[in-house]
Amino acid sequence: MCRWLAYSGTDMLLDTILYKPAHSLIDQSLHSKLGVETTNGDGFGIGWYSQGNTAPALLRDVGPAWNNRNLREMADHVSSPLFFAHIRASTGTAVQQSNCHPFRHGRWMFMHNGAIDGFHLMRRDLCLLVDPELFVHIEGTTDSEVMFHLALTYGLDQDPPAAVARMAGTVERLGREHGVEFPLQMTLAVTDGVSLWAFRYSTRHDSRSLFYSSRVDALRRLHPDVAFLRDISEETRLVVSEPLGDLPGAWNAVPESSYGVVRPGQDEMYPFTPELV
């Protein structure tokens, strides 16, 4: 499947998070420890917000992240207070730029690790539920992009957790109608450029790995000699498919069937349950 990270906090060069950690996302593209595949080389994508722009910028390509010179060059020069990064291992759809995450619509950005089991059986039914004004914006062939547009259809702008719950409930209902026992496997992240929501859920209740970083003030007390921690705000947080290093106390597993919200002020964690529509 895939690996991803979401960063929110102090305005940061992308290189600092993408390349410098011992087990960076670039390292994971070749040497994933917790993914289904060790190698994630079926494309990559970076999405970020810059000052004065409400819509995110995207860089996506079909080659592997580990040897992309444009990504290496860009990461040394682009900084952002909020960005997504994703490395892809295809679950069957084509390796093409329009299938690379993150996906974007207006101010929203979305990325996913996992799959809809039996997507080929229910793809038409799912697509018919997408708002026609949104459907025309689907460019690729992945289950992930359809999930994003279903969430938009179900009110992502108004209530992101409820919209994702309705999307998940719809996938499970249609999956079972098509005889699929465990239709949904997902860790996903969605953001409007201010807040970040991260979800971990699967029908089987055995979801792919997902971690969030500990509070910066707690890490400073544990590791007063780590220079990186002195240079970032206490609002800084990472959500990742795999820990980026082995700093003691830095990483916490997102509980099964739950979602978290990263925003200015107190972060929050809630149980997640799909909602039948």
Contacts in CASP RR format, 6 or more apart in sequence:
PFRMAT RR
TARGET T0000
AUTHOR 0000-0000-0000
METHOD contacts of the structure
MODEL  1
MCRWLAYSGTDMLLDTILYKPAHSLIDQSLHSKLGVETTNGDGFGIGWYS
QGNTAPALLRDVGPAWNNRNLREMADHVSSPLFFAHIRASTGTAVQQSNC
HPFRHGRWMFMHNGAIDGFHLMRRDLCLLVDPELFVHIEGTTDSEVMFHL
ALTYGLDQDPPAAVARMAGTVERLGREHGVEFPLQMTLAVTDGVSLWAFR
YSTRHDSRSLFYSSRVDALRRLHPDVAFLRDISEETRLVVSEPLGDLPGA
WNAVPESSYGVVRPGQDEMYPFTPELV
1 35 0 8 1.000
1 36 0 8 1.000
1 37 0 8 1.000
1 89 0 8 1.000
1 91 0 8 1.000
1 113 0 8 1.000
1 114 0 8 1.000
1 115 0 8 1.000
1 185 0 8 1.000
1 208 0 8 1.000
2 40 0 8 1.000
2 86 0 8 1.000
2 87 0 8 1.000
2 88 0 8 1.000
2 89 0 8 1.000
2 101 0 8 1.000
2 112 0 8 1.000
2 113 0 8 1.000
2 114 0 8 1.000
2 241 0 8 1.000
3 25 0 8 1.000
3 28 0 8 1.000
3 29 0 8 1.000
3 32 0 8 1.000
3 35 0 8 1.000
3 40 0 8 1.000
3 86 0 8 1.000
3 87 0 8 1.000
3 113 0 8 1.000
3 241 0 8 1.000
3 242 0 8 1.000
4 25 0 8 1.000
4 84 0 8 1.000
4 85 0 8 1.000
4 86 0 8 1.000
4 87 0 8 1.000
4 101 0 8 1.000
4 111 0 8 1.000
4 113 0 8 1.000
4 187 0 8 1.000
4 189 0 8 1.000
4 240 0 8 1.000
4 241 0 8 1.000
5 17 0 8 1.000
5 25 0 8 1.000
5 84 0 8 1.000
5 85 0 8 1.000
5 238 0 8 1.000
5 239 0 8 1.000
5 240 0 8 1.000
5 241 0 8 1.000
5 244 0 8 1.000
6 83 0 8 1.000
6 84 0 8 1.000
6 85 0 8 1.000
6 111 0 8 1.000
6 189 0 8 1.000
6 191 0 8 1.000
6 196 0 8 1.000
6 198 0 8 1.000
6 238 0 8 1.000
6 239 0 8 1.000
6 240 0 8 1.000
6 262 0 8 1.000
7 17 0 8 1.000
7 80 0 8 1.000
7 82 0 8 1.000
7 83 0 8 1.000
7 84 0 8 1.000
7 85 0 8 1.000
7 236 0 8 1.000
7 237 0 8 1.000
7 238 0 8 1.000
8 81 0 8 1.000
8 82 0 8 1.000
8 191 0 8 1.000
8 196 0 8 1.000
8 235 0 8 1.000
8 236 0 8 1.000
8 237 0 8 1.000
8 238 0 8 1.000
8 262 0 8 1.000
9 81 0 8 1.000
9 82 0 8 1.000
9 232 0 8 1.000
9 233 0 8 1.000
9 235 0 8 1.000
9 236 0 8 1.000
9 237 0 8 1.000
10 81 0 8 1.000
10 231 0 8 1.000
10 232 0 8 1.000
10 233 0 8 1.000
10 235 0 8 1.000
10 236 0 8 1.000
11 79 0 8 1.000
11 80 0 8 1.000
11 81 0 8 1.000
12 79 0 8 1.000
12 80 0 8 1.000
12 81 0 8 1.000
12 232 0 8 1.000
13 75 0 8 1.000
13 76 0 8 1.000
13 77 0 8 1.000
13 78 0 8 1.000
13 79 0 8 1.000
14 46 0 8 1.000
14 48 0 8 1.000
14 74 0 8 1.000
14 75 0 8 1.000
14 78 0 8 1.000
14 79 0 8 1.000
14 80 0 8 1.000
14 83 0 8 1.000
14 85 0 8 1.000
15 75 0 8 1.000
15 76 0 8 1.000
16 228 0 8 1.000
17 24 0 8 1.000
17 25 0 8 1.000
17 83 0 8 1.000
17 85 0 8 1.000
17 238 0 8 1.000
17 244 0 8 1.000
18 24 0 8 1.000
18 25 0 8 1.000
18 26 0 8 1.000
18 46 0 8 1.000
18 71 0 8 1.000
18 75 0 8 1.000
18 85 0 8 1.000
19 26 0 8 1.000
19 72 0 8 1.000
19 75 0 8 1.000
21 27 0 8 1.000
21 244 0 8 1.000
21 245 0 8 1.000
22 244 0 8 1.000
22 245 0 8 1.000
22 246 0 8 1.000
23 31 0 8 1.000
23 33 0 8 1.000
23 242 0 8 1.000
23 243 0 8 1.000
23 244 0 8 1.000
23 245 0 8 1.000
23 246 0 8 1.000
24 244 0 8 1.000
25 65 0 8 1.000
25 85 0 8 1.000
25 87 0 8 1.000
25 240 0 8 1.000
25 244 0 8 1.000
26 65 0 8 1.000
26 66 0 8 1.000
28 40 0 8 1.000
28 87 0 8 1.000
28 241 0 8 1.000
28 242 0 8 1.000
29 39 0 8 1.000
29 40 0 8 1.000
29 41 0 8 1.000
29 44 0 8 1.000
29 64 0 8 1.000
29 65 0 8 1.000
29 66 0 8 1.000
29 87 0 8 1.000
30 38 0 8 1.000
30 39 0 8 1.000
30 64 0 8 1.000
30 66 0 8 1.000
31 38 0 8 1.000
32 38 0 8 1.000
32 39 0 8 1.000
32 40 0 8 1.000
32 242 0 8 1.000
33 242 0 8 1.000
34 208 0 8 1.000
34 209 0 8 1.000
34 241 0 8 1.000
34 242 0 8 1.000
35 208 0 8 1.000
35 209 0 8 1.000
35 241 0 8 1.000
35 242 0 8 1.000
36 89 0 8 1.000
36 208 0 8 1.000
37 89 0 8 1.000
39 89 0 8 1.000
40 64 0 8 1.000
40 65 0 8 1.000
40 87 0 8 1.000
40 88 0 8 1.000
40 89 0 8 1.000
41 63 0 8 1.000
41 64 0 8 1.000
41 65 0 8 1.000
41 66 0 8 1.000
41 87 0 8 1.000
41 88 0 8 1.000
41 89 0 8 1.000
42 62 0 8 1.000
42 63 0 8 1.000
42 64 0 8 1.000
42 88 0 8 1.000
42 89 0 8 1.000
42 90 0 8 1.000
42 95 0 8 1.000
43 60 0 8 1.000
43 61 0 8 1.000
43 62 0 8 1.000
43 63 0 8 1.000
43 64 0 8 1.000
43 65 0 8 1.000
43 87 0 8 1.000
43 88 0 8 1.000
43 95 0 8 1.000
43 100 0 8 1.000
44 60 0 8 1.000
44 61 0 8 1.000
44 63 0 8 1.000
44 64 0 8 1.000
44 65 0 8 1.000
44 68 0 8 1.000
44 71 0 8 1.000
44 85 0 8 1.000
44 86 0 8 1.000
44 87 0 8 1.000
44 88 0 8 1.000
44 100 0 8 1.000
45 58 0 8 1.000
45 59 0 8 1.000
45 60 0 8 1.000
45 61 0 8 1.000
45 65 0 8 1.000
45 84 0 8 1.000
45 85 0 8 1.000
45 86 0 8 1.000
45 87 0 8 1.000
45 88 0 8 1.000
45 100 0 8 1.000
45 101 0 8 1.000
45 102 0 8 1.000
46 58 0 8 1.000
46 59 0 8 1.000
46 60 0 8 1.000
46 71 0 8 1.000
46 74 0 8 1.000
46 75 0 8 1.000
46 83 0 8 1.000
46 84 0 8 1.000
46 85 0 8 1.000
46 86 0 8 1.000
46 102 0 8 1.000
47 56 0 8 1.000
47 57 0 8 1.000
47 58 0 8 1.000
47 59 0 8 1.000
47 83 0 8 1.000
47 84 0 8 1.000
47 85 0 8 1.000
47 102 0 8 1.000
47 104 0 8 1.000
47 109 0 8 1.000
48 56 0 8 1.000
48 57 0 8 1.000
48 78 0 8 1.000
48 80 0 8 1.000
48 82 0 8 1.000
48 83 0 8 1.000
48 84 0 8 1.000
49 56 0 8 1.000
49 57 0 8 1.000
49 80 0 8 1.000
49 81 0 8 1.000
49 82 0 8 1.000
49 83 0 8 1.000
49 193 0 8 1.000
50 57 0 8 1.000
50 78 0 8 1.000
50 80 0 8 1.000
54 106 0 8 1.000
54 107 0 8 1.000
54 193 0 8 1.000
55 104 0 8 1.000
55 106 0 8 1.000
55 107 0 8 1.000
56 84 0 8 1.000
56 102 0 8 1.000
56 104 0 8 1.000
56 107 0 8 1.000
56 109 0 8 1.000
56 193 0 8 1.000
58 102 0 8 1.000
58 104 0 8 1.000
59 70 0 8 1.000
59 71 0 8 1.000
59 74 0 8 1.000
60 97 0 8 1.000
60 100 0 8 1.000
60 101 0 8 1.000
61 68 0 8 1.000
61 70 0 8 1.000
61 71 0 8 1.000
61 97 0 8 1.000
61 100 0 8 1.000
62 95 0 8 1.000
62 96 0 8 1.000
62 97 0 8 1.000
62 100 0 8 1.000
63 95 0 8 1.000
64 87 0 8 1.000
65 71 0 8 1.000
65 87 0 8 1.000
82 191 0 8 1.000
82 193 0 8 1.000
82 194 0 8 1.000
82 196 0 8 1.000
84 101 0 8 1.000
84 102 0 8 1.000
84 109 0 8 1.000
84 111 0 8 1.000
84 189 0 8 1.000
84 191 0 8 1.000
86 100 0 8 1.000
86 101 0 8 1.000
86 102 0 8 1.000
86 111 0 8 1.000
88 95 0 8 1.000
88 99 0 8 1.000
88 100 0 8 1.000
88 101 0 8 1.000
90 99 0 8 1.000
91 114 0 8 1.000
91 115 0 8 1.000
91 143 0 8 1.000
93 99 0 8 1.000
93 140 0 8 1.000
93 141 0 8 1.000
93 142 0 8 1.000
93 143 0 8 1.000
94 141 0 8 1.000
96 140 0 8 1.000
96 141 0 8 1.000
98 139 0 8 1.000
98 140 0 8 1.000
98 141 0 8 1.000
99 140 0 8 1.000
99 141 0 8 1.000
99 142 0 8 1.000
99 145 0 8 1.000
101 110 0 8 1.000
101 111 0 8 1.000
101 112 0 8 1.000
101 144 0 8 1.000
102 109 0 8 1.000
102 110 0 8 1.000
102 111 0 8 1.000
103 109 0 8 1.000
103 110 0 8 1.000
103 111 0 8 1.000
103 144 0 8 1.000
103 145 0 8 1.000
103 148 0 8 1.000
104 110 0 8 1.000
105 134 0 8 1.000
105 137 0 8 1.000
105 148 0 8 1.000
105 149 0 8 1.000
105 152 0 8 1.000
107 192 0 8 1.000
107 193 0 8 1.000
108 152 0 8 1.000
108 156 0 8 1.000
108 157 0 8 1.000
108 190 0 8 1.000
108 191 0 8 1.000
108 192 0 8 1.000
109 190 0 8 1.000
109 191 0 8 1.000
109 193 0 8 1.000
110 144 0 8 1.000
110 147 0 8 1.000
110 148 0 8 1.000
110 151 0 8 1.000
110 188 0 8 1.000
110 189 0 8 1.000
110 190 0 8 1.000
111 144 0 8 1.000
111 188 0 8 1.000
111 189 0 8 1.000
112 144 0 8 1.000
112 147 0 8 1.000
112 148 0 8 1.000
112 186 0 8 1.000
112 187 0 8 1.000
112 188 0 8 1.000
113 186 0 8 1.000
113 187 0 8 1.000
113 188 0 8 1.000
113 208 0 8 1.000
113 241 0 8 1.000
114 144 0 8 1.000
114 185 0 8 1.000
114 186 0 8 1.000
114 187 0 8 1.000
114 208 0 8 1.000
115 143 0 8 1.000
115 185 0 8 1.000
116 122 0 8 1.000
116 126 0 8 1.000
116 143 0 8 1.000
116 147 0 8 1.000
116 171 0 8 1.000
116 175 0 8 1.000
116 183 0 8 1.000
116 184 0 8 1.000
116 185 0 8 1.000
117 175 0 8 1.000
117 180 0 8 1.000
117 182 0 8 1.000
117 183 0 8 1.000
117 184 0 8 1.000
117 185 0 8 1.000
118 175 0 8 1.000
118 178 0 8 1.000
118 180 0 8 1.000
118 183 0 8 1.000
119 126 0 8 1.000
119 143 0 8 1.000
121 175 0 8 1.000
121 178 0 8 1.000
121 180 0 8 1.000
122 171 0 8 1.000
122 174 0 8 1.000
122 175 0 8 1.000
122 177 0 8 1.000
122 178 0 8 1.000
122 180 0 8 1.000
122 183 0 8 1.000
123 143 0 8 1.000
123 146 0 8 1.000
125 174 0 8 1.000
126 146 0 8 1.000
126 150 0 8 1.000
126 170 0 8 1.000
126 171 0 8 1.000
126 174 0 8 1.000
127 135 0 8 1.000
127 138 0 8 1.000
127 146 0 8 1.000
129 150 0 8 1.000
129 153 0 8 1.000
129 170 0 8 1.000
130 138 0 8 1.000
130 146 0 8 1.000
130 149 0 8 1.000
130 150 0 8 1.000
130 153 0 8 1.000
131 149 0 8 1.000
131 152 0 8 1.000
131 153 0 8 1.000
134 149 0 8 1.000
134 152 0 8 1.000
134 153 0 8 1.000
135 149 0 8 1.000
137 149 0 8 1.000
138 145 0 8 1.000
138 146 0 8 1.000
138 149 0 8 1.000
139 145 0 8 1.000
144 188 0 8 1.000
147 167 0 8 1.000
147 171 0 8 1.000
147 186 0 8 1.000
147 188 0 8 1.000
148 190 0 8 1.000
150 166 0 8 1.000
150 167 0 8 1.000
150 170 0 8 1.000
150 171 0 8 1.000
151 160 0 8 1.000
151 163 0 8 1.000
151 164 0 8 1.000
151 166 0 8 1.000
151 167 0 8 1.000
151 190 0 8 1.000
152 163 0 8 1.000
154 162 0 8 1.000
154 163 0 8 1.000
154 166 0 8 1.000
154 167 0 8 1.000
154 170 0 8 1.000
154 277 0 8 1.000
155 162 0 8 1.000
155 163 0 8 1.000
155 166 0 8 1.000
156 163 0 8 1.000
156 164 0 8 1.000
156 190 0 8 1.000
160 190 0 8 1.000
160 192 0 8 1.000
160 195 0 8 1.000
160 197 0 8 1.000
161 197 0 8 1.000
161 259 0 8 1.000
161 261 0 8 1.000
161 270 0 8 1.000
161 272 0 8 1.000
162 275 0 8 1.000
164 188 0 8 1.000
164 190 0 8 1.000
164 197 0 8 1.000
164 199 0 8 1.000
164 259 0 8 1.000
164 272 0 8 1.000
165 272 0 8 1.000
165 273 0 8 1.000
165 274 0 8 1.000
165 275 0 8 1.000
166 274 0 8 1.000
166 275 0 8 1.000
166 277 0 8 1.000
168 184 0 8 1.000
168 186 0 8 1.000
168 201 0 8 1.000
168 272 0 8 1.000
168 274 0 8 1.000
168 275 0 8 1.000
169 184 0 8 1.000
169 274 0 8 1.000
169 275 0 8 1.000
169 276 0 8 1.000
169 277 0 8 1.000
170 277 0 8 1.000
171 183 0 8 1.000
171 184 0 8 1.000
171 274 0 8 1.000
172 183 0 8 1.000
172 184 0 8 1.000
172 203 0 8 1.000
172 274 0 8 1.000
173 276 0 8 1.000
173 277 0 8 1.000
174 183 0 8 1.000
175 183 0 8 1.000
176 183 0 8 1.000
181 203 0 8 1.000
182 202 0 8 1.000
182 203 0 8 1.000
182 204 0 8 1.000
183 203 0 8 1.000
184 201 0 8 1.000
184 202 0 8 1.000
184 203 0 8 1.000
184 274 0 8 1.000
185 202 0 8 1.000
185 203 0 8 1.000
185 204 0 8 1.000
185 207 0 8 1.000
185 208 0 8 1.000
186 199 0 8 1.000
186 200 0 8 1.000
186 201 0 8 1.000
186 202 0 8 1.000
186 207 0 8 1.000
186 208 0 8 1.000
187 198 0 8 1.000
187 199 0 8 1.000
187 200 0 8 1.000
187 201 0 8 1.000
187 207 0 8 1.000
187 208 0 8 1.000
187 209 0 8 1.000
187 210 0 8 1.000
187 241 0 8 1.000
187 254 0 8 1.000
188 198 0 8 1.000
188 199 0 8 1.000
189 196 0 8 1.000
189 197 0 8 1.000
189 198 0 8 1.000
189 199 0 8 1.000
189 239 0 8 1.000
190 196 0 8 1.000
190 197 0 8 1.000
191 197 0 8 1.000
194 263 0 8 1.000
194 264 0 8 1.000
195 261 0 8 1.000
195 262 0 8 1.000
195 263 0 8 1.000
196 237 0 8 1.000
196 239 0 8 1.000
196 261 0 8 1.000
196 262 0 8 1.000
196 263 0 8 1.000
197 259 0 8 1.000
197 260 0 8 1.000
197 261 0 8 1.000
197 262 0 8 1.000
198 210 0 8 1.000
198 212 0 8 1.000
198 239 0 8 1.000
198 254 0 8 1.000
198 259 0 8 1.000
198 260 0 8 1.000
198 262 0 8 1.000
199 258 0 8 1.000
199 259 0 8 1.000
199 260 0 8 1.000
199 272 0 8 1.000
200 207 0 8 1.000
200 208 0 8 1.000
200 210 0 8 1.000
200 254 0 8 1.000
200 255 0 8 1.000
200 256 0 8 1.000
200 257 0 8 1.000
200 258 0 8 1.000
200 259 0 8 1.000
200 272 0 8 1.000
201 207 0 8 1.000
201 256 0 8 1.000
201 257 0 8 1.000
201 258 0 8 1.000
201 259 0 8 1.000
201 272 0 8 1.000
201 274 0 8 1.000
202 208 0 8 1.000
205 256 0 8 1.000
205 257 0 8 1.000
206 256 0 8 1.000
207 256 0 8 1.000
207 257 0 8 1.000
208 241 0 8 1.000
209 241 0 8 1.000
209 242 0 8 1.000
209 253 0 8 1.000
210 239 0 8 1.000
210 240 0 8 1.000
210 241 0 8 1.000
210 253 0 8 1.000
210 254 0 8 1.000
211 239 0 8 1.000
211 240 0 8 1.000
211 241 0 8 1.000
211 242 0 8 1.000
211 243 0 8 1.000
211 251 0 8 1.000
211 252 0 8 1.000
211 253 0 8 1.000
211 254 0 8 1.000
212 237 0 8 1.000
212 238 0 8 1.000
212 239 0 8 1.000
212 240 0 8 1.000
212 251 0 8 1.000
212 252 0 8 1.000
212 254 0 8 1.000
212 260 0 8 1.000
212 262 0 8 1.000
213 219 0 8 1.000
213 236 0 8 1.000
213 237 0 8 1.000
213 238 0 8 1.000
213 239 0 8 1.000
213 240 0 8 1.000
213 250 0 8 1.000
213 251 0 8 1.000
213 252 0 8 1.000
214 249 0 8 1.000
214 250 0 8 1.000
214 251 0 8 1.000
214 252 0 8 1.000
215 234 0 8 1.000
216 229 0 8 1.000
216 232 0 8 1.000
216 233 0 8 1.000
216 234 0 8 1.000
216 235 0 8 1.000
216 236 0 8 1.000
217 234 0 8 1.000
219 226 0 8 1.000
219 229 0 8 1.000
219 247 0 8 1.000
219 249 0 8 1.000
219 250 0 8 1.000
220 226 0 8 1.000
220 229 0 8 1.000
220 230 0 8 1.000
222 248 0 8 1.000
222 249 0 8 1.000
223 229 0 8 1.000
223 247 0 8 1.000
223 248 0 8 1.000
226 247 0 8 1.000
235 264 0 8 1.000
235 265 0 8 1.000
237 262 0 8 1.000
237 267 0 8 1.000
238 244 0 8 1.000
239 254 0 8 1.000
239 262 0 8 1.000
240 251 0 8 1.000
243 250 0 8 1.000
243 251 0 8 1.000
245 251 0 8 1.000
254 260 0 8 1.000
254 269 0 8 1.000
255 269 0 8 1.000
257 271 0 8 1.000
257 272 0 8 1.000
257 273 0 8 1.000
258 269 0 8 1.000
258 270 0 8 1.000
258 271 0 8 1.000
258 272 0 8 1.000
259 269 0 8 1.000
259 270 0 8 1.000
259 272 0 8 1.000
260 267 0 8 1.000
260 268 0 8 1.000
260 269 0 8 1.000
260 270 0 8 1.000
261 267 0 8 1.000
261 268 0 8 1.000
261 269 0 8 1.000
261 270 0 8 1.000
END
